[in-house]
C-alpha cells in the first residue's frame, strides 16, 4: 500500500448540508460517508485514498464548518473540521447553488483566502443548464477556480476535482503513481487448489525429506506489516475515548452522548515498529432500535469495517456488565471470521474485590468466542492500555497461522484414533462408520481447514466441535475463529 503519510491531502469543506458527503461518495465510487438531508450528519473526518490524473492523494470529507459554533459537542465537531483544513494541501470549497450566497459562506471564504494552498469553489445543485446563472453571486467570494456541479448526478464534479489536482505541487516519484490501492481480503482462501491425495494413506504421505513440519507457522507471504483494527461495541462504552488514548491526541470526537460517532474513521499509528490502522466505528444497536436511517447506515459501515479488519477490539462497559447488544456484536465479529480481543472498559469504576467476579461473568457471557483474551482497561485513565498491542499482535498472528500438511494429518490421525466419529447414514442405506482420509488447510483469516471423508453430511456438530477443540489444543489459534469444512473424497 502507498505510504499514506507522503500523500497530499484534499479536503472537502463548506457549511453544513451543502452536499459535501454526497460529493465525497461520488468521487470514491461507493457509500463511504453518510448522506442525509439533515444538517450536521457528518461528524468526523472521513479519509479515502484516491487516484486521478496520475496522482495519488487522500480525499477528506469534513463536518460542515459553522463559524459560530464553539462549545459542546458541535464545537468539537467544528474543531475537527478546522484541523482537517489546516492539514490540507488543497481545498474543495462546496456551496449550495439553490440556497444562494449566505453569510456563512462568506465567513468560511474569508478563512480559506488566508490559506496558502489551492482552493477550488464548487457550486453544487446546478442541475439544469438554465440554472448556470446561480453561480454568478459566488464570484464575489474571490476564488479564480469556480465550477458548477451536481453531486447527485456527477455533472461537472470531476472537472472541479481535476482542476484542484492539477494545481497541486509536483509529487515525488514514489507518490505520483496511479496504481490501484491495496485492499485486504477477508479470507485468503485457496480452496480451489486443494491437492488430491485420494489414493494415499493417511500417515507418512505428506512432507518432503528434511521439511520442518513440527509446528504451525504464519502463512508464507502473509503481510503482517500493517494490522487493521476495528474498534466495535454498543454506543457509549468508550470506543472513541479509547482511540484517543491510543493515539495520544484528540483525533476522534469524544462525547458522553450515545451514538456520537456515526462514520468509520481510519487512523494510522506505530508501536514498537509495528504499524496499526485503527478504525473507530459507529456504536451498534439491535436493528429494532435503529429508528433513524442514519443509524442503519452506520451499522452497515461497522460491518464493512469488520469485513476488512484483521482484529476487532470488542469494547464492553465493565460497570454495566454484558447485555444482549454486547453478545450480538461479538457474534457478528465471530461470523465474519475476525480475530478479537475483548476489552472490559471503565475499570476505574470497579471496586477491587469485584474484579475477578466481573471478568468471570464477561468470559461466561461471551464463551462462544473461541479463546479470546479479555483485558480490563480504563480508557479514561489509561490503566492497562499498554497490554492491548501485544494481545492484538498475538491474535493477528494466530489468524494468519498455517499448519504444515504433514503435521495436520498426523494430528488428524491421532484425533480420530482418540475419539472416533459416530456412525453416519446415507439415504436408503444402513448406518456405517465415517472414515477420514486426509485434511488440508485452505485459508487464513480465519484459519480454514478442509477434511476429506466419507459421509461428510453425517459429521455431527458435536464432532466438529471436538475436532476444533483438538486443533486449538495442538496448534493454538488464540482469539481467532477456526472454520472446518467437510467434503467427500473424489472417486
C-alpha positions as CSV (number, residue, x, y, z in Angstrom):
1,X,0.0,0.0,0.0
2,X,1.2,3.5,-0.7
3,X,2.7,5.4,2.2
4,X,-0.3,7.5,3.2
5,X,1.8,9.9,5.2
6,X,3.5,11.1,2.0
7,X,0.3,11.7,0.0
8,X,-1.2,15.1,-0.5
9,X,-4.5,15.8,1.3
10,X,-7.5,17.3,-0.5
11,X,-10.2,18.4,2.0
12,X,-13.9,18.9,1.0
13,X,-15.2,21.8,3.2
14,X,-18.3,24.0,3.4
15,X,-21.1,24.8,5.7
16,X,-23.5,22.0,6.8
17,X,-25.9,20.4,4.3
18,X,-24.4,21.7,1.1
19,X,-23.7,18.2,-0.3
20,X,-20.1,17.5,0.7
21,X,-20.7,13.9,1.7
22,X,-22.7,13.2,-1.4
23,X,-19.8,14.6,-3.5
24,X,-17.3,12.6,-1.5
25,X,-19.3,9.4,-2.3
26,X,-19.4,10.4,-5.9
27,X,-15.6,10.7,-6.1
28,X,-14.9,7.5,-4.2
29,X,-17.5,5.5,-6.0
30,X,-19.2,3.9,-3.0
31,X,-21.2,4.9,0.0
32,X,-18.3,5.7,2.4
33,X,-19.7,8.8,4.1
34,X,-23.2,9.2,5.4
35,X,-25.6,11.1,3.2
36,X,-28.7,12.6,4.8
37,X,-30.9,15.7,4.2
38,X,-30.2,16.8,7.7
39,X,-27.5,19.4,8.7
40,X,-24.6,18.1,10.7
41,X,-24.8,14.4,9.9
42,X,-21.1,14.0,9.1
43,X,-19.4,14.4,12.5
44,X,-15.8,13.1,12.0
45,X,-13.2,13.3,9.3
46,X,-13.5,10.6,6.7
47,X,-10.4,9.7,4.6
48,X,-10.1,7.8,1.3
49,X,-7.1,7.2,-0.8
50,X,-7.8,8.0,-4.5
51,X,-6.0,8.3,-7.8
52,X,-6.7,10.9,-10.5
53,X,-4.7,12.3,-13.4
54,X,-1.8,10.1,-12.4
55,X,-1.7,11.4,-8.8
56,X,-2.4,9.6,-5.6
57,X,-3.9,11.7,-2.8
58,X,-6.1,11.4,0.3
59,X,-9.6,12.8,-0.1
60,X,-11.1,14.0,3.3
61,X,-14.8,14.6,3.9
62,X,-15.3,17.0,6.9
63,X,-18.1,18.1,9.0
64,X,-19.8,21.2,7.9
65,X,-17.9,24.3,9.0
66,X,-20.0,26.6,11.2
67,X,-18.1,29.8,12.1
68,X,-20.5,30.5,15.1
69,X,-20.2,27.0,16.8
70,X,-17.6,26.9,19.5
71,X,-19.0,24.9,22.5
72,X,-20.1,21.5,23.4
73,X,-20.3,18.5,21.0
74,X,-20.8,20.7,17.9
75,X,-17.8,22.8,19.0
76,X,-15.7,19.6,19.0
77,X,-17.0,18.7,15.6
78,X,-16.1,22.1,14.2
79,X,-12.6,21.8,15.6
80,X,-12.2,18.5,13.8
81,X,-13.2,20.2,10.5
82,X,-10.8,23.1,11.1
83,X,-7.9,20.6,11.8
84,X,-8.7,18.9,8.5
85,X,-8.5,22.2,6.7
86,X,-5.2,23.1,8.4
87,X,-3.6,19.8,7.3
88,X,-4.9,20.1,3.7
89,X,-2.7,20.6,0.7
90,X,-5.7,21.6,-1.4
91,X,-9.3,22.5,-0.6
92,X,-12.5,22.0,-2.4
93,X,-15.0,24.6,-1.1
94,X,-18.6,23.5,-1.7
95,X,-21.6,25.9,-1.6
96,X,-25.3,25.4,-2.3
97,X,-26.4,27.0,-5.6
98,X,-30.1,26.6,-4.8
99,X,-29.8,28.4,-1.4
100,X,-27.6,31.1,-2.9
101,X,-24.7,33.0,-1.2
102,X,-25.1,33.1,2.6
103,X,-23.2,35.0,5.3
104,X,-21.8,31.6,6.5
105,X,-20.3,31.0,3.0
106,X,-18.6,34.5,3.1
107,X,-17.2,33.8,6.6
108,X,-15.7,30.4,5.5
109,X,-14.3,32.0,2.3
110,X,-12.5,34.7,4.4
111,X,-10.8,31.9,6.4
112,X,-9.9,29.9,3.2
113,X,-8.4,33.0,1.5
114,X,-5.9,33.2,4.3
115,X,-4.5,29.8,3.4
116,X,-1.6,29.4,1.0
117,X,-3.0,26.2,-0.7
118,X,-5.0,25.9,-3.9
119,X,-8.8,26.4,-3.4
120,X,-11.5,25.4,-5.9
121,X,-15.1,26.6,-5.4
122,X,-17.8,24.0,-6.4
123,X,-21.3,25.5,-6.7
124,X,-23.5,22.4,-6.1
125,X,-27.1,21.7,-7.1
126,X,-26.8,23.3,-10.5
127,X,-29.0,20.6,-12.0
128,X,-30.0,22.2,-15.4
129,X,-28.3,24.5,-17.9
130,X,-30.7,27.2,-17.1
131,X,-29.5,27.2,-13.5
132,X,-26.0,28.3,-14.5
133,X,-26.7,31.9,-13.7
134,X,-26.8,30.9,-10.0
135,X,-23.1,30.7,-9.9
136,X,-22.7,34.5,-10.6
137,X,-23.2,35.6,-6.9
138,X,-20.3,33.3,-5.8
139,X,-17.7,35.1,-7.8
140,X,-17.7,37.7,-5.1
141,X,-16.0,35.2,-2.8
142,X,-12.8,35.9,-4.6
143,X,-11.7,32.5,-6.0
144,X,-10.4,32.0,-9.5
145,X,-11.4,28.4,-9.9
146,X,-15.3,28.2,-9.9
147,X,-17.2,25.2,-11.1
148,X,-21.0,24.5,-11.5
149,X,-21.6,20.9,-10.4
150,X,-24.3,18.4,-9.4
151,X,-23.0,16.0,-6.8
152,X,-26.1,13.8,-7.1
153,X,-25.7,13.1,-10.8
154,X,-21.9,13.8,-11.1
155,X,-22.2,16.7,-13.7
156,X,-19.1,18.8,-13.5
157,X,-17.9,17.1,-10.3
158,X,-14.7,15.6,-11.7
159,X,-13.9,18.8,-13.6
160,X,-13.7,20.6,-10.3
161,X,-11.5,17.9,-8.6
162,X,-9.2,17.6,-11.7
163,X,-8.6,21.4,-11.6
164,X,-7.6,21.1,-8.0
165,X,-5.3,18.1,-8.5
166,X,-3.6,20.0,-11.4
167,X,-2.9,22.9,-9.0
168,X,-1.1,20.6,-6.5
169,X,2.7,20.9,-6.4
170,X,4.7,18.3,-8.3
171,X,4.7,14.9,-6.5
172,X,7.8,12.9,-5.6
173,X,8.4,10.0,-8.0
174,X,7.2,7.4,-5.4
175,X,3.9,9.2,-4.9
176,X,3.0,10.0,-8.5
177,X,2.0,6.5,-9.5
178,X,-1.7,5.9,-10.3
179,X,-1.6,2.2,-9.2
180,X,-4.7,0.8,-7.6
181,X,-4.9,0.9,-3.8
182,X,-4.4,-2.4,-1.9
183,X,-7.5,-3.7,-0.1
184,X,-7.4,-6.5,2.4
185,X,-9.4,-9.7,1.6
186,X,-11.5,-11.1,4.3
187,X,-10.3,-14.7,3.8
188,X,-7.1,-15.5,1.9
189,X,-8.5,-18.8,0.7
190,X,-7.0,-21.2,-1.9
191,X,-9.7,-23.8,-1.5
192,X,-9.9,-24.4,-5.3
193,X,-6.2,-25.5,-5.3
194,X,-6.6,-28.5,-2.9
195,X,-4.2,-31.3,-3.8
196,X,-5.7,-34.7,-4.5
197,X,-4.2,-37.3,-2.2
198,X,-7.2,-39.6,-2.5
199,X,-5.1,-42.7,-3.2
200,X,-2.5,-42.1,-0.5
201,X,-2.6,-43.5,3.1
202,X,-3.2,-41.0,5.9
203,X,0.1,-41.2,7.7
204,X,3.5,-40.7,6.0
205,X,2.0,-39.4,2.8
206,X,2.9,-35.7,3.2
207,X,6.1,-33.7,3.5
208,X,9.4,-33.8,1.8
209,X,12.6,-35.1,3.5
210,X,14.1,-32.5,5.8
211,X,10.9,-30.4,5.9
212,X,10.1,-28.9,9.3
213,X,6.5,-30.0,9.9
214,X,6.5,-29.9,13.7
215,X,4.5,-26.8,14.3
216,X,2.1,-24.3,12.8
217,X,3.5,-21.1,11.3
218,X,2.2,-17.9,9.7
219,X,1.2,-18.2,6.1
220,X,4.2,-17.8,3.8
221,X,4.0,-14.4,2.2
222,X,1.2,-13.2,4.5
223,X,1.8,-9.5,5.3
224,X,1.7,-8.6,8.9
225,X,3.4,-5.2,8.3
226,X,0.1,-3.4,8.9
227,X,-2.6,-4.7,11.3
228,X,-6.1,-3.3,10.8
229,X,-8.1,-3.0,14.0
230,X,-11.9,-2.4,14.1
231,X,-13.0,-0.9,17.4
232,X,-16.6,-2.1,17.9
233,X,-19.2,-2.1,20.7
234,X,-22.6,-0.7,21.6
235,X,-23.0,3.0,21.9
236,X,-21.3,4.9,24.7
237,X,-19.0,2.2,26.0
238,X,-15.9,4.4,25.4
239,X,-14.7,3.4,21.9
240,X,-13.7,6.9,20.8
241,X,-12.1,7.6,24.2
242,X,-10.0,4.5,23.7
243,X,-8.9,5.5,20.2
244,X,-7.9,9.0,21.5
245,X,-6.0,7.4,24.4
246,X,-4.1,5.1,22.0
247,X,-3.3,7.9,19.6
248,X,-2.4,10.5,22.3
249,X,-4.4,13.2,20.6
250,X,-8.0,14.4,20.1
251,X,-8.2,12.7,16.7
252,X,-11.7,11.5,17.2
253,X,-14.7,13.4,18.6
254,X,-15.4,12.2,22.1
255,X,-18.7,12.9,23.9
256,X,-20.9,11.3,26.6
257,X,-23.8,11.4,24.1
258,X,-24.6,7.8,23.0
259,X,-24.1,7.3,19.3
260,X,-21.8,10.3,18.8
261,X,-19.5,8.5,16.3
262,X,-21.6,7.8,13.1
263,X,-18.9,7.2,10.5
264,X,-15.9,4.9,10.5
265,X,-12.6,6.6,10.7
266,X,-9.2,5.1,9.7
267,X,-6.2,6.3,11.7
268,X,-2.6,5.1,11.4
269,X,-0.2,4.7,14.3
270,X,3.1,2.8,15.0
271,X,4.0,1.0,18.2
272,X,7.5,-0.5,18.7
273,X,8.0,-0.7,14.9
274,X,4.6,-2.4,14.2
275,X,2.1,-0.4,12.1
276,X,-1.5,-0.4,13.0
277,X,-4.6,1.1,11.4
278,X,-7.4,2.0,13.9
279,X,-11.0,2.2,12.7
280,X,-13.3,3.8,15.3
281,X,-16.8,2.7,14.3
282,X,-20.3,3.8,15.0
283,X,-21.9,2.2,18.0
284,X,-24.0,-0.8,17.0
285,X,-27.6,-1.3,18.2
286,X,-30.1,-4.0,17.5
287,X,-32.0,-3.5,14.3
288,X,-35.3,-2.8,16.0
289,X,-33.7,0.0,18.0
290,X,-32.1,1.8,15.0
291,X,-35.1,4.0,14.3
292,X,-33.1,6.6,12.3
293,X,-31.9,5.7,8.9
294,X,-28.5,7.3,9.8
295,X,-28.0,4.6,12.4
296,X,-28.9,1.9,10.0
297,X,-26.3,3.1,7.5
298,X,-23.8,3.4,10.4
299,X,-24.4,-0.3,11.3
300,X,-23.6,-1.3,7.7
301,X,-20.4,0.7,7.8
302,X,-19.4,-1.0,11.1
303,X,-19.9,-4.4,9.4
304,X,-17.8,-3.2,6.5
305,X,-15.1,-2.3,8.9
306,X,-15.2,-5.8,10.3
307,X,-15.1,-7.2,6.8
308,X,-11.7,-5.7,6.2
309,X,-10.2,-5.8,9.7
310,X,-7.6,-8.2,10.9
311,X,-8.5,-7.8,14.6
312,X,-11.7,-6.5,16.3
313,X,-11.5,-4.8,19.7
314,X,-14.8,-5.6,21.3
315,X,-15.3,-2.8,23.9
316,X,-17.8,-3.5,26.7
317,X,-18.7,-1.5,29.8
318,X,-17.4,-3.4,32.8
319,X,-19.6,-1.3,35.1
320,X,-22.8,-2.3,33.2
321,X,-22.0,-6.0,32.6
322,X,-22.7,-7.9,29.4
323,X,-26.0,-7.3,27.7
324,X,-27.8,-8.7,24.6
325,X,-26.3,-6.0,22.4
326,X,-22.7,-6.9,23.5
327,X,-23.3,-10.6,22.7
328,X,-24.9,-9.7,19.4
329,X,-21.9,-7.6,18.4
330,X,-19.5,-10.3,19.5
331,X,-21.4,-12.8,17.4
332,X,-21.1,-10.5,14.3
333,X,-17.3,-10.4,14.9
334,X,-17.2,-14.2,15.0
335,X,-19.4,-14.7,12.0
336,X,-17.2,-12.5,9.9
337,X,-14.1,-14.6,10.9
338,X,-12.3,-11.7,12.6
339,X,-9.8,-12.3,15.3
340,X,-10.8,-10.4,18.5
341,X,-9.8,-9.1,21.9
342,X,-12.5,-8.2,24.5
343,X,-11.8,-5.0,26.4
344,X,-13.6,-4.5,29.7
345,X,-13.6,-0.7,29.8
346,X,-14.3,1.7,32.6
347,X,-12.3,-0.5,35.0
348,X,-11.6,2.6,37.2
349,X,-15.3,2.3,38.3
350,X,-14.8,-1.2,39.6
351,X,-14.1,-2.0,43.2
352,X,-11.1,-4.3,43.7
353,X,-12.9,-7.2,45.2
354,X,-15.5,-7.2,42.3
355,X,-12.9,-7.5,39.6
356,X,-12.4,-11.3,39.3
357,X,-16.2,-11.9,39.5
358,X,-16.9,-9.4,36.7
359,X,-14.2,-10.9,34.4
360,X,-15.6,-14.4,35.1
361,X,-19.1,-13.1,34.1
362,X,-17.8,-11.5,30.9
363,X,-16.0,-14.6,29.9
364,X,-19.1,-16.8,30.6
365,X,-21.4,-14.5,28.6
366,X,-19.1,-14.4,25.6
367,X,-18.0,-18.1,25.9
368,X,-18.9,-18.6,22.2
369,X,-15.8,-16.5,21.3
370,X,-13.0,-19.0,21.0
371,X,-10.1,-18.4,23.3
372,X,-10.4,-14.7,23.0
373,X,-8.4,-12.8,25.6
374,X,-10.3,-10.4,28.0
375,X,-8.4,-7.4,29.2
376,X,-9.6,-4.9,31.8
377,X,-8.7,-1.3,30.9
378,X,-9.7,2.3,31.6
379,X,-9.6,4.5,28.5
380,X,-10.2,7.4,30.9
381,X,-7.0,6.9,33.0
382,X,-5.0,4.8,30.5
383,X,-4.7,1.9,33.0
384,X,-3.6,-1.4,31.4
385,X,-4.0,0.1,27.9
386,X,-0.4,-0.8,27.2
387,X,-1.4,-4.5,27.2
388,X,-3.6,-4.1,24.2
389,X,-1.0,-4.1,21.4
390,X,0.8,-7.3,22.4
391,X,-2.5,-9.1,22.6
392,X,-3.5,-7.7,19.2
393,X,-0.3,-8.9,17.6
394,X,-0.8,-12.4,19.1
395,X,-4.4,-12.9,17.9
396,X,-3.4,-11.4,14.5
397,X,-0.6,-13.9,14.2
398,X,-3.0,-16.7,15.2
399,X,-5.4,-15.6,12.4
400,X,-2.5,-16.0,9.9
401,X,-1.3,-19.3,11.3
402,X,-0.8,-22.1,8.7
403,X,-0.3,-25.7,9.8
404,X,2.0,-27.8,7.6
405,X,0.1,-30.5,5.9
406,X,2.1,-33.4,7.3
407,X,1.7,-32.1,10.9
408,X,-2.0,-31.6,10.3
409,X,-2.6,-35.1,9.1
410,X,-0.6,-36.6,11.9
411,X,-2.8,-34.7,14.3
412,X,-5.9,-35.9,12.4
413,X,-4.9,-39.5,12.7
414,X,-4.3,-39.1,16.5
415,X,-7.6,-37.2,17.0
416,X,-9.7,-39.8,15.2
417,X,-7.9,-42.6,17.0
418,X,-8.6,-40.9,20.3
419,X,-12.3,-40.4,19.6
420,X,-14.0,-41.9,16.5
421,X,-17.0,-40.1,15.0
422,X,-20.5,-41.6,15.4
423,X,-21.9,-43.8,12.7
424,X,-23.3,-42.0,9.7
425,X,-26.1,-42.8,7.4
426,X,-26.5,-42.4,3.6
427,X,-30.1,-42.2,2.3
428,X,-31.5,-45.7,1.9
429,X,-28.5,-47.4,3.4
430,X,-27.7,-48.8,6.8
431,X,-25.6,-46.8,9.3
432,X,-21.9,-47.1,8.6
433,X,-18.6,-45.8,10.0
434,X,-17.3,-42.3,8.9
435,X,-13.7,-42.6,7.6
436,X,-11.4,-39.6,7.4
437,X,-8.8,-39.7,4.7
438,X,-6.8,-36.5,5.0
439,X,-7.0,-32.8,5.7
440,X,-5.6,-29.6,4.2
441,X,-5.6,-26.0,5.3
442,X,-7.2,-23.9,2.6
443,X,-7.0,-20.4,4.0
444,X,-6.2,-18.0,6.8
445,X,-8.1,-15.0,8.3
446,X,-9.7,-17.1,9.6
447,X,-7.8,-20.4,9.5
448,X,-9.9,-22.7,7.4
449,X,-9.5,-26.5,7.1
450,X,-10.9,-29.0,4.6
451,X,-11.5,-32.6,5.7
452,X,-12.0,-35.3,3.1
453,X,-14.1,-38.2,4.5
454,X,-16.9,-40.5,3.8
455,X,-20.5,-39.2,4.5
456,X,-19.5,-35.6,5.2
457,X,-23.1,-34.6,5.8
458,X,-23.3,-37.1,8.7
459,X,-20.5,-35.5,10.7
460,X,-22.3,-34.2,13.8
461,X,-22.0,-30.8,15.2
462,X,-20.5,-32.2,18.4
463,X,-17.8,-33.9,16.5
464,X,-17.0,-30.8,14.5
465,X,-16.6,-29.0,17.9
466,X,-14.3,-31.9,19.1
467,X,-12.1,-31.5,16.1
468,X,-11.9,-27.7,16.5
469,X,-11.0,-28.1,20.2
470,X,-8.3,-30.6,19.4
471,X,-6.9,-28.3,16.7
472,X,-6.7,-25.4,19.2
473,X,-5.1,-27.7,21.8
474,X,-2.4,-28.8,19.3
475,X,-1.7,-25.6,17.4
476,X,-3.0,-22.6,19.4
477,X,-5.2,-20.2,17.4
478,X,-5.7,-17.8,20.2
479,X,-8.5,-15.3,19.7
480,X,-9.4,-16.3,16.1
481,X,-12.3,-18.3,14.7
482,X,-11.5,-21.6,13.0
483,X,-13.5,-22.8,10.1
484,X,-13.9,-26.6,9.4
485,X,-15.4,-27.9,6.1
486,X,-16.0,-31.5,5.1
487,X,-16.0,-32.9,1.6
488,X,-16.4,-36.4,0.1
489,X,-13.3,-37.8,-1.5
490,X,-13.2,-37.9,-5.2
491,X,-13.8,-41.3,-6.7
